[in-house]
Amino acid sequence: MQPNPNQPDTLGPDYFAAVYEANADPWGFETSPYEHDKYRTTLRALPRPQYTNALEIGCSLGVLTEQLAARCGHLLAVDVAEAALARARQRCAHLPQVELRQLRIPEEFPPRQQQFDLILVSEVGYYWSPADLARSSDLMLQALPAGGHLLLVHWTPPVHDYPLTGDAVHEFFLTQARANGPLRHLHGERHPTYRLDLLERC
């Protein structure tokens, strides 16, 4: 897995602060037909009607968070950008099962004893360097009990200032599944500009 030579390092809080300062909805989460279709695909891919305790890494404005909450007893949604979280708090204020927290992963992660039967990594893995992707994977696997689900959803075309591509992120996890590692691949689908893979902790 080769990082982008023009951007080998994880994109940090300053990067996202500048992005949200320039545009309150920089990726069109609230308005884009692409995003809305992807949200439907994401929710449809979940094999269980309900999850007891879920973790969404990179929740941004909370648009998907609000929809995912109906399937969760408790949903911890985290993001590195406070500007995005402020919008997410407004959007999800009517949902008592949603907890929003500013965390920088992998440097910050929920306590080791906290377990999640669903972890969602949507449009965030390619912001990590290969080393931070590996560290994040280790932390997620520690927090995922046997039978827990890891759902990956990412844009696949390369972006010049992202350390990794969506395909590189997914292949990193699928390699573990192919090697009879801690994950089992349950479902995958590829769309014109994004892909989805569902894995289960063995």
C-alpha positions in Angstrom: 0.0 0.0 0.0 1.8 3.1 -1.3 0.8 6.5 0.1 0.3 9.5 -2.1 3.9 10.9 -2.6 2.4 14.4 -2.6 0.6 13.9 0.7 2.1 11.0 2.7 0.8 12.2 6.1 -2.6 12.0 7.8 -4.8 15.0 7.2 -5.2 16.7 10.5 -7.7 19.1 12.3 -6.2 22.2 10.6 -7.0 20.8 7.2 -10.6 20.2 8.0 -11.0 23.5 9.9 -10.0 25.3 6.7 -12.3 23.2 4.6 -15.4 23.9 6.7 -14.5 27.6 7.1 -14.5 27.9 3.3 -17.8 26.0 2.9 -20.2 24.8 5.5 -21.1 21.7 3.5 -18.0 21.1 1.4 -18.9 17.7 0.1 -22.6 18.3 -0.4 -23.7 15.9 2.3 -27.0 17.7 2.7 -27.8 18.3 -1.0 -26.0 15.9 -3.3 -28.0 13.1 -5.0 -24.8 11.0 -5.0 -24.6 11.3 -1.2 -28.3 10.5 -0.7 -28.1 7.4 -2.9 -25.0 6.3 -1.0 -26.8 6.8 2.3 -29.6 4.5 1.1 -27.1 1.9 -0.1 -25.2 2.1 3.2 -28.3 1.5 5.3 -29.5 -1.3 3.0 -26.2 -3.1 3.4 -26.6 -3.5 7.2 -27.7 -7.1 7.8 -29.3 -6.4 11.2 -32.4 -4.3 11.8 -30.9 -3.0 15.1 -27.4 -2.6 16.7 -26.9 -2.2 20.4 -23.9 0.1 20.4 -22.5 1.6 17.2 -19.5 3.8 16.3 -19.5 6.1 13.3 -16.0 7.4 12.5 -16.1 10.7 10.6 -19.7 11.8 11.0 -19.2 15.3 9.6 -22.5 17.2 9.6 -24.5 14.2 10.9 -26.6 13.6 7.8 -26.0 9.9 7.8 -25.8 9.8 11.6 -29.4 11.0 11.8 -30.6 8.2 9.5 -28.4 5.5 11.1 -29.6 6.4 14.6 -33.0 4.7 13.9 -31.0 1.4 13.7 -29.0 1.9 16.9 -29.7 1.6 20.7 -26.7 3.9 21.1 -24.6 5.6 18.4 -21.3 7.3 19.2 -20.6 9.6 16.2 -17.1 11.2 16.2 -15.3 13.7 14.0 -12.1 15.8 14.1 -13.8 19.0 13.0 -15.7 21.0 15.6 -17.5 23.1 12.9 -19.0 20.0 11.5 -19.9 18.6 14.9 -21.8 21.8 15.7 -24.1 21.2 12.7 -24.4 17.5 13.6 -25.5 18.5 17.2 -28.2 20.7 15.8 -29.4 18.0 13.4 -29.4 15.2 15.9 -30.6 17.1 19.0 -33.9 15.2 18.9 -32.2 11.8 19.0 -31.3 10.8 22.6 -29.5 7.7 21.5 -26.9 9.8 19.6 -23.7 10.9 21.3 -21.4 13.3 19.4 -17.8 13.7 20.4 -14.7 15.4 18.9 -12.0 12.8 18.6 -8.9 12.5 16.4 -8.5 8.8 15.5 -6.2 6.9 16.0 -4.6 9.3 18.5 -7.9 9.4 20.4 -10.3 6.4 20.6 -13.1 5.3 22.9 -12.0 3.5 26.0 -10.7 -0.1 25.5 -13.5 -1.6 27.5 -16.2 0.0 25.2 -17.4 -2.5 22.6 -19.3 -1.8 19.4 -21.4 -4.3 17.4 -21.2 -1.9 14.4 -18.4 0.3 13.3 -19.0 2.5 10.3 -16.0 4.0 8.4 -17.6 6.1 5.6 -15.5 8.5 3.5 -12.8 8.9 6.1 -10.2 6.1 5.7 -8.3 7.8 2.8 -7.5 10.7 5.1 -5.2 8.5 7.1 -1.6 7.7 6.3 -0.9 3.9 5.9 0.6 3.8 9.4 -2.5 5.5 10.9 -4.8 3.3 8.9 -3.1 0.3 10.4 -3.3 1.8 13.9 -6.9 2.6 13.5 -7.6 -0.9 12.2 -6.0 -2.4 15.4 -8.1 -0.2 17.6 -11.3 -1.0 15.7 -10.7 -4.7 15.9 -10.1 -4.5 19.7 -13.5 -2.7 20.0 -15.4 -5.1 17.8 -16.6 -8.3 19.4 -17.0 -11.6 17.6 -19.9 -11.2 15.2 -19.6 -7.4 15.1 -19.8 -5.7 11.8 -17.4 -3.3 10.1 -18.9 -1.3 7.2 -16.6 0.5 4.9 -17.9 3.0 2.3 -15.5 5.2 0.2 -15.2 7.3 -2.9 -12.9 5.5 -5.3 -11.4 8.0 -7.7 -8.0 9.3 -6.5 -7.9 12.8 -4.9 -4.6 14.6 -5.2 -4.4 15.8 -1.6 -5.6 12.6 0.1 -2.9 10.2 1.5 -4.8 7.1 0.2 -7.5 6.0 -2.2 -10.7 4.4 -1.2 -9.7 1.2 -2.9 -6.4 1.1 -0.9 -8.4 1.4 2.3 -10.8 -1.4 1.4 -8.1 -3.7 0.1 -6.2 -3.2 3.4 -9.1 -4.7 5.3 -9.9 -7.3 2.7 -6.4 -8.6 2.8 -7.0 -9.6 6.4 -10.2 -11.4 5.4 -8.4 -13.3 2.6 -5.6 -14.3 4.9 -8.1 -15.9 7.3 -7.4 -13.2 9.8 -9.7 -11.5 12.3 -12.3 -10.4 9.7 -14.6 -12.3 7.3 -16.0 -10.6 4.2 -19.8 -10.7 4.0 -20.7 -8.4 1.2 -19.2 -6.1 -1.3 -20.5 -3.8 -4.1 -18.9 -1.3 -6.5 -20.7 1.7 -7.9 -19.4 4.1 -10.5 -17.6 6.3 -8.0 -17.7 4.5 -4.7 -17.5 1.0 -3.2 -18.9 -0.7 -0.1 -17.6 -3.6 1.8 -19.1 -5.3 4.9 -16.9 -7.4 7.2 -17.6 -9.4 10.3 -15.3 -10.0 13.3 -14.5 -13.7 13.5 
